[in-house]
Amino acid sequence: MAICDFKNFDLAGKAKNHQNIADKLWLVREKYVSLLTDLNRLSINDITNENATLIHETHYI
């Protein structure tokens, strides 16, 4: 039975990585909120394009 060696885990690095991703996802969330507030002034085509962009951005993150 192998004993887990916690000295080999970079917990601080993992935490920093999670924080970076959370920051990026927060920005995408804010872009969605902005899109929702602009629905009355945008065309269907603009809304669709912005939504597709945000989907791809989220997938990339």
Sequence and secondary structure as in RCSB ss.txt:
>XXXX:A:sequence
MAICDFKNFDLAGKAKNHQNIADKLWLVREKYVSLLTDLNRLSINDITNENATLIHETHYI
>XXXX:A:secstr
     GGG  HHHHHHHHHHHHHHHHHHHHHHHHHHHTTTTS HHHHHHHHHHHHHHHHH 
